[in-house]
Amino acid sequence: LTRFHLNIGVAYGSDVKKVSRILYELAEKHDGIAKDPKPFVRFTNFGESSLDFELLFWSTKTFRIENIKSDLRYSIDDAFRKQGITIPFPQRDVHMKK
């Protein structure tokens, strides 16, 4: 059994409790993720462009873990879209002076 993680950023203004619940539920449902110990979610930072979370989970499927992480990312993107949660990208405002 090995612990793995995914880092996820969401837009400022997102409901952080809803984000945590979605991440936890998706990890709980995935058959490649161990049920004990249970997966958990950390709210790790107020990032420069996002509210940052970490989904931590355990698995015995070490050689398939990148596929499991990919499955989770697809599921997270789908669930966030359905719930109106945005995954941001870095943006900059540039002010030009003459």
Secondary structure by P-SEA (a helix, b strand, c coil): cbbbbbbbbbccccaaaaaaaaaaaaaaacccccccccccccccccccccbbbbbbbccccccaaaaaaaaaaaaaaaaaaaaccccccbbbbbbbcc
